[in-house]
């Protein structure tokens, strides 16, 4: 083999290594994204398990003649459901609705809860 052929072959191998390197970088990013999603789902799953364990397994229905507990003024079913969702660790604001709260309280959610409680 002459020198020109060897240099061409080295350049081809170098180019293939560069392409493989780019592909490897893309795979690495996908693995990181999957690991982050897996961690988020594991946290959410654990939180849901804890909530499931806290709730009573049997909730008796109200019978005729029994008084249902009265709701405090300024609250309704919708407000109570949103409050419960927020306490379970989910966003209720329009910015991140339904996503798991991972960094503590959300100012948007709290503002929404305060606004809703004042409106009722």
Beta strands, then each sheet from edge to edge (+ up, - down):
end
